[in-house]
């Protein structure tokens, strides 16, 4: 499938308009430009508007384009999907593959404006995903899944299929958990859900400026465990969201957000940066799919949690009584203004004397993102990327878990 298009923003005075087309003929492009101008003439001036970015030297994105991926035949993607599915099905007769995909893409984008910006870049991606359940008499597990994604052809569909199946089988025989406070180890998928809907919104400058973030006015304040350092790295080598420029043409960069627990900065686009008289951090992003059909919003790129040198096995070994949560459901219902969240951990596993043990069912993790950040007691070394998050496992103390059994004690 090929999708292409062009979005046009026009500014008259301090009023702006937008239009787009997915037909790249001279006639249709001209129509879109005229429609954007008409919208600008009819628009209400915004006194906070300081203009589009000016031309600047752009850095080079590294490890984001692979000729082999760009030329990969469609039938090879089908072959990769077949390998993944066969591996899962042959792992155990109780496993049922419920959903999955293999994707291969080549993306090219360009930003041009009347201030001299003329930016072009391209990138490739391969990704595979499999969700599986396991069935025994009278029991069906929650969905367990595994994934792999790279800008090159490094994906391992057999490993994805095997791990999804292994997790599904290990989730059989789940028992109830007693409500209480526990040490919790969060996997990357769980972190993605919680961070994306609770932490990242509070770091976006538009939310800060509108008073919709509890982090407003907190630059230089300790907001998390000193173990936590986070950068938004738009230039991470081989990053899934690495480009040489953002979707306004501003150079991408590495931005320190939290350093050893201290809040250091926010994510800006040109508009929010102009309101404060600071530089954009290069975080203007157009929604997918069909990014040309949207005006830019602020979004993280490669939201990177600095790992430790501690192996995941050692991180677990230090837990006498806890819960391992690789996935969560319902993070989208979090309150980004207050930081409150309540998510279902399905499935989850007990940690007893440093070992992952019996599976659990009916478990909810509740609290606020700020409590979670302050209660971090350890990070592992197993850094990996899932969507825009790059993180290791993270261990949290005194996490509130609600189970199907009553309060402890």
N, C-alpha and C positions, 0 to 999 in steps of 0.2 A: 504494500500500500504506500502511495506517495501523497503527502499533504503539503501544500505550499500556500503562502499567503503573505499579505502586507498590511501592516497597521500604520495609520498616519495620525500624528498629533499635530494640531495647528494652534498657534497662540496669536491672539490679537490683543494688544495691550496686556492685561493680566487675566484675560479670559481665554479658556482653551476648549477645543473640541476634538473629537476622536471619531474616526471611521476606519473600516477595514474592508478588504476584499480577498477572496481566495481564488481569484482569476487574475493571473499576472500578465494581462495584455495591456498595451499602452492606454487603451480606452478605459478599461476598468480601474487602472491605477489613477488615472486623471479624475474619474468619478469619485473615487475614495478621497482624494486630496480636496476636491471641491466640497464634498460633504463635510469633511473635517473643518474647513474654513467657514461654512455656513453655521455649523454648530458653535464655533468660537465666536462668531458675530452675535449669536443669540445667547451666548453664555454670560454668566455673572462674573465680573472680575474678582479675582482672589488676590488680595493685597499681600498675602504671604508668599506668592509665587515669585521666585527669584530667577527663573529661566532654566534652560536646558544646560547640560554639561558642555564645557568647551573641549576642544581637541587636546588630547594628552598622549604621551607615549604609552603604549600598552605593553604589559608584561607578556611573556609567552606561557601559555598553558602547556604543561608537560604531561605526557603519558595518557592523553585523552583521545588520541586518534590512532586507529590500527587499520592498515590497508587490508589485512586479511579479513577483518570483520566487514569492512566496507564492500568487499567483493564476495561475501559469503553467499552461496546459492540458497534459495528458499528451502530446498529439499534437505539441506544440512541441518537447518533448524528443526525440521520434522524428525530427523534422525536423532538429534540430541534429546528431543522430547520423548522419543520412544525408549531410549536408553534409561532415562530417568524413571519412566513408568514401569518398565520391566524390572528394574532393580527393586523398586518398592514392592511390587507384586510378588516377587520371588523371595523376599525377606521372611515373610510369615503369612500363612494362609488366612490369618485373622485380619489382615490389613486390607483396607479398601481405600484406594485413591479417590478423593472427592473432587478436588480441583487442582489445577496446575497450569503452568504456561512456560514457554520458552520464547524469549523475544530477542531480536537482533535489529539494531537501528543505527542509522546514520543521520545525524542532525547537522544542518548548516544554518547559521544565523548571521545577520548583519544589522548594524545600526548606523544610520546616517542622519546628521542634522545640519541646520544652516549655520552652525558655529564651527564647522570644520571637522566634526567627528565623522570618521569613515572607518568603522570597525567590522571585521569579518573573522569568523572562527568556525571550526567544525569539530565534531566529536563523534565517537562511536560507542556503542554499549551492547553488551550481551548479558542476558539475565535469565535465570530459571527459578521456578518456584513450584513447590508441591505441597498440598495439604492432604493429610490422610487421617483416617480414623481406624480404630480397631474394634472388632465385634467378637463378643463371646455370648454364650447363652444368657439372655437377660441383661446384657450390658453393652452399651456403646460409648466409647470415649468421646471427649470433646475433640475438636479439630486440632491436630498437631501439624506444624509445617516447618519447612526448611527452605532456604533460599541461597542464591549465589549471584553476584553481579559484578561485572568488571567492564572497563573500557576496552579491554582486549579479549581474546578468545580463551581466557583462562578459566571459564566456568567449568564446574565438575558436576554434570547432571547425575552421574551414578552416586556420588556422595550425597547429593541433595535427596535423591530417592531413598537411599538407605537410612539417612538420619531421620527423615520424616516418618518412615515406617518404624524405626527403632523407638522413637518418642511415643508414637501411637500405642505400640505394644506395652511400653513401660507405664502407660497411663491406665492400663486395666487394673481392676481391683482397688479403685480409689476409695478412700475412707474419709470420714468427716474430720474437721479440725475444730478444736476448742477456741472460741473467741478469746482474743487477748493480744498482748504486745510480743512481737517476735523479732529476732534477727532475720532479715530478708536479703537474699541475693537476687538482684534483678538482671535478667538477660537483655541483650540489645533490643529485641522487639518490644519488650515491656518498657524499656527506657524511651524508645522512640515514641510510643503512644503517650506516655506521661509528659515527656519533655516537649513534644510538639504542641500539645494542647494546654500545657500549664506554664512551662518555663519560657519557651521561645517567644510566645506572645508578649510576655512581660518585658522582654528585651528589645522589642521593636519600638523605634522612636515615635511613631505615630500614636501608639497606645500610651507611651510615657507622656507625650505632650498633651494628650486629651485627658490625662488623669485616670486612665484605665489600667494602670500598672502600679503595683505596690512597690516597685523599684524606683519610682520617680523620686529624685533628690537623694538617691542612695549611693552615688558614685563615691568610692573610697570607703564604703562601709562594708564590714564583714557580714556577708549574707549566707555563707555556707561553710562547711568544714574546710580547714586549711588543706586538706588532701585534694580538693577539687580545683582544677584549672580547665577553663574552656576557651577555645578560640573558634571563631568562625573563619574558616580557611578557604576562601574562594580560589586559591592557587594550589591547593593540595595536589601533589603529583598523583595522577591516576584517579582523582576524586570523581565520583559520579556526578557532582554538580560543580565541576571545575571548568571555568571559561576565562579567557583573557580579559573579558569585560562583562559588565552586567547589562541588563536589558534597557538601559538608558545610554550605554556607551561609556560609562565610567569605568576606569581600570579596576579590575578585581584586586583584592588584597587579603591579608591575614589580619584579623581584628581580634584583639584580646578582650574578652567579655568578663570573665571571672578569673582571677589569678590568686591561687592559694586561699580561696574563699572570699576574696575581696572583689566587689563589683568594680569593674574598670571601664565599662563602656556599653553603648547601645548599638543597634543596627540602624543605619540610615540609608535613605535614598536621597536624591537631589532636593526634593521638596522639603522633607523634614530637616535636612542639613541646612538648607537655606533659612529656615525659620529660626535656627539657633546660631547662624553664622559660623558653622563648622563644616568640615569636609564630609561628603558622602563616603560611606564605607563600602560602596559598590554592592549594595544589597537590593537593588531594584530588580524585580523578577516578574515575568509574565506567566500567567497560569497555563498549565497544560491540561488537555491537549489543545491544539490550535492556539498557541501563544500569541500569534499576531492579532487575534480577535479580542485581546484584553489590554487595558492600560496597565502599566507596572504597579505592583504592590511591593511592600517590604517583605523579604523572606530570607531565611538563613540559606547558606550554600552548603558547605561541608562543616556541620556543627560538631566540632571535634573535642572530645573529652580526653585529656592527657592521661595515658595509662600509667600503671606502676610497673615494676619489674617482677611482681609477685604472680606466680602461675595461678590459673583458676583453681587448680587442685589445692594449693596452699590456702587460697582465700576461703574455700569451703572448709578446709581442715580446722580452721580456727573457730568454727561455729559448732557449739555443742547442741543447741536446739534452735532450729530455724526452718525457713521455707525458701525453696528455690522457685522463682517465678520467671519463666522464660517469655511468656506472652500475657497480655491483658486485653480485655474487651471493654468497650464503653468509655474510653478515654476522651472521645469527642464531646461527651457531656460535661467535661470539667468546666470550672469557672475560671477563665484566665485572669479576671480582675482580682479575685481573692486568692487564687492559687489552689482552691479546694478541688479535690478529685475523689472519686469513688469508682473503682474499677473492679471487674471480675477477673480473677486469676484462674484461668481455665485452659489447660490443667496446671497444677502446681505439684511440687514434690516436697516431702519432709526432708530436712537435713538433721541427722542425728549423729553426734560424735564425729562430725566432719565428713560424713558420707551422705550422698543423696539416696534416700530410701523410698518409702511408700508414696504412691501418688495420693493427691488430695482432691476433693470435690467441694463445690459450693463455697469457695473462698472469695472474699472481697477484701481488697486493699483500700483503705481510706486514709485521708489526711490532707495536708497541704504541701505544695511543692517546696515551700520554705522550711517546713519541718523536715522533709525528706533530705534536703540539701545539707541542713545542719547536722543531721544524724548519720552522715556518711562515715563509715569506719574503715573502709578499705576499697581499693580498686584492683582489678586483676591486670594482667598483661595482654589478654586476648583481644586486642583491638581489631574491630572489623566494621565495615560500613553497611548500613541498612538504610536505603533511601538517603535522606540528607544527614542522618546521624552517623558519626564515627565514634565508637565508644567501646570500652571493655565492660565486663561484668562489674557491677557496683554493689557493695554490701552496705545495708542500712540497719541501724540499731533502733529498737523500740518502735518498730512499724506496727500500726494498728491493723490487725487482721480480724475480720468478722467471719466466723464459721457457722456451721449448722448446729453446733453445740454451744451451750451458754458460756458465760464468763468463767475464766480460770479461777480455781480456788473456791 
